[in-house]
Amino acid sequence: MNSSKFRIPALLLGVVTAACLITGCGTADDGKTLTVNIGYQSKTINTVTAGTLLRERATFEAELGELSKTTGITYRVEWKDFASGPPLTAAMLADQVDIGSMGDAPILVNGSKTREHADVKSELIAVTGYNLRGSLNQIVVPMDSPAAAIADLRGKVVSTSVGSAAHGMLATGLSSVGMGLGDVQVLGQDPAVGAAALQGDQAAALAQFVPWPQKLVFDGSARLLHDGGAAGIATFHAVVSNEQFGLDHPEVVTAFLTAQRKTTDYLNQNPLAAAEQVATATGLPAEVVYLYNGPNGLVNFDPTIKPQLVDALGELQPFLQSLGSLSDLNLNEFVDDRYLRTVYGAEYDAAAASVASLAPLTGTDATCGGAVDGLSTASEVWFADTGTTAVAKTPTCLLRQISASDKKVRAAYVPDHDTGIRLFAAAATWVTDPTVGADDRLVPFAVRADAQKYVATHPGAAVVDYAAALQAR
């Protein structure tokens, strides 16, 4: 990504802003009121800093209130909720949404389709959250499914959102075992519909994005079959804006991203409270929300546009073009960080270059002793009737802590042994390995097949269920 290309430097942005203040460009008929239409996906956890949490905290409205003191304009925000990216793009094409957030594949389609219409042409102006491995897209199957690996889905019905990053993950996963999309029966459905289809035995597997796979895992109705991170292609959600709206009202777009940054900071500093707020607003289990937005969570919330994420868009383009969903799209023209540079100032380049977690799991292990700061094995438990969580240096130490407590566990989180992705301890496949140190002998895996591979290469190791792992601490 060539940052020198981005079109309007800070000085020129100020000139455009001043011009809008003088002329009142883009306001409603009375010249005194401007309605800003925000498209979001309330249940897509990866977008909450530009959607659900931003709305619940009214941070954007507060920024616009301050802006109104300067401009004399009254701002009104219309929040429009969508199930996925494609209908949001349709609303942007109809000029009904000024700023929206969606996943990486829908964003490419959005940029491609809006290019054909100058008045609704969009640009990618910020990221909401990302996972560099690609572990935000996963495939789950019913608990009693005989499938042990993605190859076992041959000839089976797989529900996914066609054209989404999850659809691309399905194609990539099948390709890794010498199969293609033609080897399964793809059922194009919105996430909630697909989840119901899986639970109703109408689909053998669900390939989806956050939070649907892990919600089914938490509910006890599905288990993880394939993690999209196996392909090593980053996945993320981002913010797109109507380019002309930004030219007419750059101060409004800057206010939105300022509010998004403040919301991101709040989430990273108060992840448990943020999870509870999102859960209340959406009806999703707070424990599932916290899996993604908690410390060491599956999502790194960071508005800056990182080169790795733009590269991931380039890797995703050929798949979407093969579906006929995408014409050529110049990413250097589509991706635009000029508003973020105004928000961050001199801090932007360093922030965009860093992929360090803004919400690492820290604290002291009360059971095994010592700090968990920076440990790849760090684990966490959320006890009921408490306003906080407890940490542990390793999954084994976490199980000891749970066993020693008389408190009910809302959720416990451990990192997968092979990949480090965060997973529910109760849903993990556990291995006991007597050959390693006492604090590491219980090893969690997200996928059953990976646990079996470990056992095959570690004499004396054995697969155990969660109840047995608690006893074997």
C-alpha positions as CSV (number, residue, x, y, z in Angstrom):
1,M,0.0,0.0,0.0
2,N,1.5,3.3,-1.1
3,S,0.6,5.9,1.5
4,S,1.9,8.7,-0.6
5,K,-1.0,8.1,-3.1
6,F,-3.9,8.8,-0.8
7,R,-5.6,11.7,-2.3
8,I,-6.3,14.5,0.0
9,P,-3.5,15.5,2.4
10,A,-4.5,17.1,5.8
11,L,-4.0,20.6,4.6
12,L,-6.3,20.2,1.6
13,L,-8.8,18.3,3.8
14,G,-9.0,21.4,6.0
15,V,-9.7,23.5,2.9
16,V,-12.5,21.2,1.8
17,T,-14.0,21.3,5.3
18,A,-13.9,25.1,5.3
19,A,-15.6,25.2,2.0
20,C,-18.4,23.0,3.3
21,L,-18.8,25.1,6.3
22,I,-19.2,28.2,4.2
23,T,-21.6,26.8,1.6
24,G,-23.4,24.3,3.7
25,C,-22.9,21.7,1.0
26,G,-24.6,18.4,1.4
27,T,-27.2,19.5,4.0
28,A,-30.9,18.9,3.8
29,D,-33.3,21.3,2.0
30,D,-33.5,23.7,4.9
31,G,-29.7,24.0,5.0
32,K,-29.6,23.4,8.7
33,T,-30.0,19.7,9.1
34,L,-27.9,16.8,7.8
35,T,-29.0,13.2,8.2
36,V,-26.1,10.7,8.2
37,N,-27.0,7.1,7.3
38,I,-24.9,4.5,8.9
39,G,-25.2,0.8,7.8
40,Y,-24.0,-1.8,10.2
41,Q,-24.4,-5.5,11.1
42,S,-25.5,-5.7,14.7
43,K,-24.6,-9.4,15.2
44,T,-21.3,-9.4,13.4
45,I,-19.0,-9.0,16.4
46,N,-16.0,-7.9,14.2
47,T,-17.8,-4.7,13.3
48,V,-19.0,-3.5,16.7
49,T,-16.7,-0.6,17.0
50,A,-18.3,0.9,13.9
51,G,-21.7,-0.5,14.6
52,T,-23.4,-2.0,17.7
53,L,-21.1,-0.8,20.4
54,L,-20.6,2.6,18.7
55,R,-24.4,3.0,18.6
56,E,-25.0,1.9,22.1
57,R,-22.5,4.3,23.5
58,A,-23.7,7.2,21.3
59,T,-20.1,8.2,20.7
60,F,-20.7,9.3,17.1
61,E,-23.7,11.4,18.1
62,A,-21.5,13.1,20.8
63,E,-18.8,13.9,18.2
64,L,-21.5,15.4,15.9
65,G,-22.8,17.4,18.8
66,E,-19.4,19.0,19.2
67,L,-19.1,19.5,15.5
68,S,-22.5,21.2,15.4
69,K,-21.2,24.0,17.7
70,T,-18.8,24.9,14.9
71,T,-20.9,24.3,11.8
72,G,-24.3,25.4,13.1
73,I,-25.8,22.3,11.5
74,T,-28.0,19.9,13.3
75,Y,-26.9,16.3,12.7
76,R,-29.2,13.3,12.8
77,V,-27.9,9.7,12.6
78,E,-30.0,7.0,11.0
79,W,-28.7,3.5,12.0
80,K,-29.6,0.8,9.5
81,D,-29.1,-2.9,10.5
82,F,-28.2,-5.6,8.0
83,A,-27.7,-9.3,8.3
84,S,-24.6,-9.3,6.0
85,G,-22.6,-7.3,3.6
86,P,-24.5,-7.8,0.3
87,P,-27.7,-6.1,1.3
88,L,-25.7,-3.3,2.8
89,T,-24.0,-2.8,-0.5
90,A,-27.4,-2.8,-2.2
91,A,-28.4,0.0,0.1
92,M,-25.2,2.0,-0.7
93,L,-25.9,1.5,-4.4
94,A,-29.3,3.0,-3.8
95,D,-27.7,6.0,-2.0
96,Q,-29.4,5.0,1.2
97,V,-26.2,4.5,3.3
98,D,-23.3,7.0,3.6
99,I,-21.0,4.9,5.8
100,G,-21.1,1.2,6.3
101,S,-19.1,-1.7,7.7
102,M,-18.7,-5.2,6.3
103,G,-16.3,-8.1,5.8
104,D,-13.4,-8.2,3.3
105,A,-15.1,-10.1,0.5
106,P,-18.3,-8.0,0.5
107,I,-16.1,-4.9,0.7
108,L,-14.4,-5.9,-2.6
109,V,-17.8,-6.4,-4.2
110,N,-18.9,-3.1,-2.8
111,G,-15.9,-1.3,-4.2
112,S,-16.3,-3.0,-7.6
113,K,-20.1,-2.4,-8.0
114,T,-20.1,1.2,-6.8
115,R,-17.3,2.0,-9.2
116,E,-19.9,2.0,-12.0
117,H,-21.8,4.9,-10.5
118,A,-20.0,8.1,-9.6
119,D,-22.5,9.4,-7.1
120,V,-22.3,6.3,-5.0
121,K,-18.6,5.3,-5.6
122,S,-17.2,4.0,-2.3
123,E,-13.8,3.9,-0.7
124,L,-12.3,1.8,2.2
125,I,-11.5,4.2,4.9
126,A,-10.8,2.2,8.0
127,V,-10.6,-1.3,9.5
128,T,-12.8,-2.5,12.4
129,G,-11.1,-5.7,13.5
130,Y,-8.9,-8.4,12.0
131,N,-7.3,-11.8,12.4
132,L,-4.0,-12.3,10.6
133,R,-4.4,-16.1,10.5
134,G,-7.9,-15.9,9.0
135,S,-9.5,-17.7,12.0
136,L,-12.6,-15.5,11.9
137,N,-14.1,-17.9,9.3
138,Q,-14.7,-21.5,10.4
139,I,-16.6,-24.6,9.5
140,V,-18.7,-26.4,12.1
141,V,-20.6,-29.7,12.0
142,P,-23.2,-31.2,14.3
143,M,-21.8,-32.9,17.5
144,D,-22.8,-36.3,16.2
145,S,-21.4,-35.8,12.7
146,P,-19.1,-38.6,11.5
147,A,-16.9,-36.0,9.7
148,A,-13.4,-35.8,11.0
149,A,-11.9,-33.5,8.3
150,I,-13.1,-31.2,5.6
151,A,-12.6,-34.0,3.0
152,D,-15.4,-35.9,4.7
153,L,-17.9,-33.2,3.4
154,R,-17.7,-34.6,-0.2
155,G,-21.2,-34.7,-1.6
156,K,-22.7,-33.1,1.5
157,V,-24.8,-29.9,1.9
158,V,-22.7,-27.0,3.2
159,S,-24.4,-23.8,4.1
160,T,-22.5,-20.5,3.6
161,S,-23.0,-16.9,2.5
162,V,-22.2,-17.0,-1.2
163,G,-19.5,-14.4,-2.1
164,S,-18.4,-13.9,1.5
165,A,-15.0,-14.5,3.0
166,A,-16.4,-17.7,4.6
167,H,-17.3,-18.9,1.1
168,G,-13.8,-18.3,0.0
169,M,-12.5,-20.1,3.1
170,L,-14.6,-23.1,2.2
171,A,-13.2,-23.1,-1.3
172,T,-9.6,-22.8,0.0
173,G,-10.1,-25.5,2.5
174,L,-11.5,-27.9,0.0
175,S,-8.7,-27.1,-2.4
176,S,-6.1,-28.0,0.3
177,V,-7.4,-31.6,0.1
178,G,-7.8,-31.8,-3.6
179,M,-11.4,-30.9,-3.8
180,G,-13.5,-28.0,-5.1
181,L,-16.8,-26.3,-4.5
182,G,-18.3,-28.7,-7.0
183,D,-17.6,-31.6,-4.7
184,V,-20.0,-30.3,-2.1
185,Q,-23.6,-29.0,-2.4
186,V,-23.3,-25.3,-1.5
187,L,-26.4,-23.9,0.1
188,G,-26.4,-20.1,-0.1
189,Q,-27.9,-18.7,3.1
190,D,-27.6,-15.8,5.5
191,P,-25.7,-16.8,8.7
192,A,-28.7,-17.1,11.0
193,V,-30.6,-19.2,8.4
194,G,-27.6,-21.4,7.9
195,A,-27.3,-22.0,11.6
196,A,-30.9,-23.1,11.8
197,A,-30.4,-25.3,8.8
198,L,-27.5,-27.0,10.5
199,Q,-29.5,-27.5,13.7
200,G,-32.4,-28.8,11.7
201,D,-30.4,-31.4,9.8
202,Q,-30.8,-29.6,6.5
203,A,-27.1,-29.0,6.2
204,A,-24.2,-31.2,7.1
205,A,-21.9,-28.3,7.8
206,L,-21.9,-24.5,8.3
207,A,-19.1,-22.4,6.8
208,Q,-19.5,-18.9,8.2
209,F,-17.9,-15.8,9.7
210,V,-18.1,-14.4,13.3
211,P,-19.9,-15.2,15.5
212,W,-22.0,-17.9,14.1
213,P,-19.7,-21.0,14.2
214,Q,-18.6,-20.4,17.8
215,K,-22.1,-19.5,18.9
216,L,-23.2,-23.0,17.9
217,V,-20.1,-24.4,19.6
218,F,-21.0,-22.6,22.8
219,D,-24.6,-23.8,22.6
220,G,-23.4,-27.3,22.4
221,S,-25.0,-28.0,19.1
222,A,-21.8,-28.1,16.9
223,R,-18.1,-28.7,17.0
224,L,-15.3,-27.1,15.0
225,L,-14.3,-29.1,11.9
226,H,-12.1,-26.7,10.1
227,D,-10.4,-23.4,11.1
228,G,-10.1,-20.9,8.3
229,G,-6.7,-19.9,9.6
230,A,-5.3,-23.1,8.2
231,A,-4.8,-21.2,4.9
232,G,-2.9,-18.4,6.6
233,I,-4.8,-15.6,4.8
234,A,-5.8,-12.7,6.9
235,T,-9.4,-11.8,7.3
236,F,-11.0,-8.6,8.5
237,H,-14.0,-6.3,8.5
238,A,-13.7,-2.6,7.5
239,V,-15.5,0.7,7.0
240,V,-16.5,1.9,3.5
241,S,-17.8,5.4,2.8
242,N,-19.5,7.1,-0.1
243,E,-16.6,9.0,-1.6
244,Q,-18.8,12.0,-2.7
245,F,-20.3,12.2,0.8
246,G,-16.8,12.4,2.2
247,L,-15.8,15.2,-0.3
248,D,-19.0,17.1,0.7
249,H,-18.7,16.4,4.4
250,P,-15.2,15.4,5.3
251,E,-15.7,16.7,8.8
252,V,-18.5,14.2,9.3
253,V,-16.4,11.3,8.1
254,T,-13.6,12.4,10.4
255,A,-16.0,12.6,13.3
256,F,-17.2,9.1,12.6
257,L,-13.7,7.7,12.6
258,T,-12.8,9.7,15.7
259,A,-15.8,8.1,17.4
260,Q,-14.8,4.7,16.1
261,R,-11.3,5.1,17.5
262,K,-12.7,6.1,20.9
263,T,-15.0,3.1,20.8
264,T,-12.1,0.8,19.9
265,D,-10.0,2.2,22.8
266,Y,-13.0,1.6,25.2
267,L,-13.4,-2.0,24.0
268,N,-9.7,-2.8,24.4
269,Q,-9.6,-1.2,27.8
270,N,-12.9,-2.6,29.1
271,P,-13.5,-5.8,27.2
272,L,-15.8,-7.5,29.7
273,A,-18.1,-4.5,30.0
274,A,-18.1,-4.1,26.2
275,A,-19.0,-7.7,25.8
276,E,-21.9,-7.3,28.1
277,Q,-23.1,-4.2,26.3
278,V,-23.0,-5.9,22.9
279,A,-24.7,-9.0,24.3
280,T,-27.5,-6.9,25.7
281,A,-28.0,-5.1,22.4
282,T,-27.9,-8.1,20.2
283,G,-29.2,-11.1,22.2
284,L,-25.9,-12.9,21.6
285,P,-24.4,-14.7,24.6
286,A,-21.9,-12.4,26.3
287,E,-19.6,-15.4,26.7
288,V,-19.5,-15.8,22.9
289,V,-18.9,-12.0,22.4
290,Y,-16.0,-12.2,24.9
291,L,-14.4,-15.1,23.0
292,Y,-13.9,-12.6,20.2
293,N,-13.4,-9.2,21.9
294,G,-11.7,-10.3,25.1
295,P,-7.9,-10.1,25.8
296,N,-6.1,-12.4,23.3
297,G,-9.4,-12.7,21.6
298,L,-10.0,-13.9,18.0
299,V,-10.4,-10.3,16.8
300,N,-7.8,-7.6,17.0
301,F,-9.7,-4.4,17.1
302,D,-7.7,-1.6,15.4
303,P,-9.0,1.0,12.9
304,T,-5.7,1.4,11.1
305,I,-5.3,0.0,7.6
306,K,-2.4,-2.4,7.7
307,P,-0.4,-3.6,4.5
308,Q,-1.1,-7.2,5.4
309,L,-4.8,-6.6,5.2
310,V,-4.6,-4.9,1.8
311,D,-2.5,-7.8,0.6
312,A,-5.2,-10.2,1.8
313,L,-7.8,-8.3,-0.3
314,G,-5.5,-8.9,-3.3
315,E,-5.4,-12.6,-2.6
316,L,-9.2,-12.7,-2.3
317,Q,-9.9,-10.9,-5.6
318,P,-9.3,-13.9,-7.9
319,F,-11.8,-16.0,-6.0
320,L,-14.6,-13.4,-6.3
321,Q,-13.7,-12.8,-9.9
322,S,-14.1,-16.6,-10.5
323,L,-17.7,-16.3,-9.1
324,G,-18.5,-13.4,-11.4
325,S,-19.0,-11.2,-8.4
326,L,-16.2,-8.8,-9.0
327,S,-14.8,-6.8,-11.9
328,D,-11.3,-5.3,-11.8
329,L,-10.8,-3.1,-8.8
330,N,-7.7,-1.0,-8.2
331,L,-6.9,-1.4,-4.5
332,N,-4.5,1.6,-4.5
333,E,-7.4,3.7,-5.6
334,F,-10.1,2.1,-3.4
335,V,-8.2,2.0,-0.1
336,D,-7.9,5.5,1.4
337,D,-6.4,6.4,4.8
338,R,-6.6,10.2,4.6
339,Y,-9.3,10.5,7.2
340,L,-7.5,8.2,9.6
341,R,-4.4,10.3,9.1
342,T,-6.4,13.3,10.3
343,V,-7.7,11.4,13.3
344,Y,-4.3,9.9,14.3
345,G,-1.9,12.6,13.2
346,A,1.7,11.8,13.5
347,E,0.9,8.5,15.3
348,Y,-0.7,6.9,12.3
349,D,2.3,5.3,10.4
350,A,3.6,3.6,13.5
351,A,0.1,2.4,14.5
352,A,-0.6,1.0,11.0
353,A,2.7,-0.8,10.9
354,S,2.2,-2.6,14.2
355,V,0.2,-5.9,14.5
356,A,0.8,-6.2,18.2
357,S,-2.3,-6.9,20.2
358,L,-3.9,-3.8,21.7
359,A,-5.6,-6.0,24.3
360,P,-3.1,-8.6,25.6
361,L,-4.1,-11.0,28.4
362,T,-2.3,-9.8,31.5
363,G,-2.4,-10.5,35.3
364,T,-1.1,-13.0,37.9
365,D,-1.9,-16.7,38.1
366,A,-3.2,-17.2,41.6
367,T,-3.0,-21.0,41.4
368,C,0.3,-21.8,39.7
369,G,1.9,-18.4,40.5
370,G,3.6,-15.9,38.3
371,A,2.6,-13.4,35.6
372,V,0.8,-14.4,32.5
373,D,1.8,-11.3,30.6
374,G,2.7,-12.1,27.0
375,L,2.5,-15.9,27.4
376,S,1.2,-17.8,24.4
377,T,-0.4,-20.3,26.8
378,A,-2.2,-17.7,28.8
379,S,-5.8,-18.7,29.7
380,E,-8.8,-17.1,31.3
381,V,-11.9,-18.1,33.3
382,W,-15.1,-16.1,33.8
383,F,-16.8,-17.1,37.0
384,A,-20.6,-16.4,37.4
385,D,-21.7,-13.7,39.8
386,T,-18.4,-11.8,39.4
387,G,-17.6,-8.6,37.6
388,T,-14.2,-9.8,36.5
389,T,-12.2,-12.8,35.2
390,A,-9.2,-14.7,36.5
391,V,-6.1,-15.7,34.5
392,A,-3.8,-18.6,34.4
393,K,-0.3,-19.2,32.9
394,T,-1.3,-22.4,31.1
395,P,-4.5,-24.4,30.3
396,T,-3.5,-26.9,32.9
397,C,-3.2,-24.2,35.6
398,L,-6.6,-22.9,34.5
399,L,-8.2,-26.4,35.0
400,R,-6.7,-26.5,38.5
401,Q,-8.2,-23.1,39.2
402,I,-11.6,-24.2,38.0
403,S,-11.5,-27.4,40.0
404,A,-10.5,-25.7,43.2
405,S,-13.3,-23.1,43.0
406,D,-16.8,-23.6,44.1
407,K,-18.1,-20.9,41.7
408,K,-20.0,-21.7,38.6
409,V,-18.1,-21.1,35.4
410,R,-19.8,-18.9,32.8
411,A,-17.0,-19.6,30.3
412,A,-13.3,-20.6,30.2
413,Y,-10.9,-19.7,27.4
414,V,-7.7,-21.5,26.4
415,P,-5.4,-21.2,23.3
416,D,-5.3,-24.0,20.8
417,H,-2.0,-25.9,21.2
418,D,-1.0,-25.6,17.6
419,T,-2.3,-22.2,16.5
420,G,-2.9,-20.2,19.7
421,I,-6.5,-19.3,18.6
422,R,-8.8,-18.7,21.5
423,L,-11.4,-21.4,22.2
424,F,-13.9,-22.5,24.8
425,A,-12.2,-24.8,27.2
426,A,-15.4,-26.9,27.6
427,A,-15.6,-27.4,23.8
428,A,-11.9,-28.2,23.3
429,T,-10.5,-31.7,22.6
430,W,-8.1,-32.3,25.4
431,V,-5.0,-34.4,25.5
432,T,-3.2,-35.5,28.6
433,D,0.6,-35.9,28.1
434,P,2.5,-37.3,31.1
435,T,5.9,-36.6,29.5
436,V,5.8,-32.9,29.8
437,G,6.0,-30.6,32.8
438,A,3.2,-30.7,35.5
439,D,1.9,-27.3,34.5
440,D,1.6,-28.2,30.8
441,R,0.4,-31.8,30.7
442,L,-3.1,-31.0,29.7
443,V,-3.2,-29.8,26.1
444,P,-6.3,-28.3,24.3
445,F,-7.0,-28.5,20.6
446,A,-9.8,-26.7,18.6
447,V,-10.1,-29.6,16.1
448,R,-10.4,-33.2,17.1
449,A,-8.2,-34.4,14.2
450,D,-5.3,-32.2,15.5
451,A,-5.5,-33.8,18.9
452,Q,-5.4,-37.2,17.4
453,K,-2.3,-36.3,15.4
454,Y,-0.6,-35.1,18.6
455,V,-1.4,-38.4,20.3
456,A,0.0,-40.4,17.4
457,T,3.4,-38.7,17.7
458,H,3.6,-38.5,21.5
459,P,3.9,-41.9,23.3
460,G,1.8,-42.0,26.4
461,A,-0.5,-39.2,25.4
462,A,-4.2,-39.8,25.3
463,V,-7.4,-37.9,24.3
464,V,-9.7,-37.1,27.2
465,D,-13.0,-35.2,27.5
466,Y,-13.3,-32.0,29.4
467,A,-14.7,-33.6,32.6
468,A,-11.7,-36.0,32.6
469,A,-9.3,-33.2,32.0
470,L,-10.6,-31.4,35.0
471,Q,-10.0,-34.5,37.1
472,A,-6.6,-35.1,35.6
473,R,-5.2,-31.7,36.6
